[in-house]
Amino acid sequence: MNKKRVLITGAAGFLGSHLCDKFIDEGFSVLAMDNLITGDLKNIEHLFKREDFEFYHHDVSKFVHVAGKLDYILHFASPASPIDYLKIPIQTLKVGSLGTHNLLGLAKEKNARILIASTSEVYGDPLEHPQNEDYYGNVNTIGPRGVYDEAKRFQESITMAYHRFHGIETRIVRIFNTYGPRMRLNDGRVIPAFIGQALRGEDLTVFGNGLQTRSFCFVDDQVEGIYKLLFSDYSNPVNIGNPHEITIKDFAEEIIKLTQTNQKVVYRPLPKDDPMQRQPDITRAKEILNWEPKVKRSEGMKITYEYFKGLSKEELQKKEHKDFSSHIRK
């Protein structure tokens, strides 16, 4: 029996690599694609020897060609941390616009179902709390974060246009803060930043007064929600995240307790347009997908901390790409 074939873009990234594992485990043939601008081949090297796994080094902002049949596409190619998308703003806008356009065209050509990775950032600095899918958001289109926020908002718009005009089977997941093994310590997001600082013996940096909130979802729960959404019959956006909200200040204290370090918390000015509240309303996911997160933050953080503790001293400073050029198809 021929296996179903899935293309996963951003496959060498944090979420993309876990999705590769999920689809391999579920019996799919996986075609992974990444330009490695923020991804790391180390995240998927364990899959290179498998016959049902292929890797292509390619930027989806350029024309995407895939030979043979293709049943599903998951578009996860995009910088996702402020450090990345503020450093490469044009590439961030391109992958959300040109990249999404290219992949929607590929889905049309192959008659494949496509799932687009959107984000809670489409809500901006929200004026409604918690955020449900019917809220249109509060986004500064010309602010520094606009390159990411608007790339994702356009991504949703063009996806729905292809769905309505061309009849393409599309799915849109709005991802809230997710964490777990394979996150990059130096990517600027809260959890790897705090753990990295603790492991290096540095004080934990909190921006603003620390009263802003986030809701953290363990990667296994996130991947399961995405998987269920792909195989659902629902085409409108769905929030996938953990609704258990915590202030950044309290979370910093949790990290200090978890790592058993004696660092103190230091405060720095809040970046422009940094959202003050993040909490998903997952009513739609519960009703349509029969999904809700199962992993408690205390459990997920222990797993994540053990992963980071296993990194070398060099990796704690900066994770470098290994040379896996012999495995790459360009």
KAVEN-V392161 format. One record per helix or strand of 2 or more residues. SS is the DSSP state (@ for helix, = for strand). FROM is the first residue (numbers start at 0). TO is the last residue. Records with the same first field share a line. If there is no record, write none. Layout:
BEGIN
SS = FROM-TO + FROM-TO
END
This chain:
BEGIN
= = 4-8 + 28-33 + 52-56 + 71-74 + 112-118 + 169-174 + 177-178 + 203-206 + 212-214 + 216-217 + 237-239 + 244-246 + 264-267
@ = 13-24 + 40-42 + 44-46 + 81-86 + 88-109 + 119-122 + 145-165 + 189-198 + 218-229 + 247-258 + 282-288 + 296-308 + 312-316 + 324-326
END
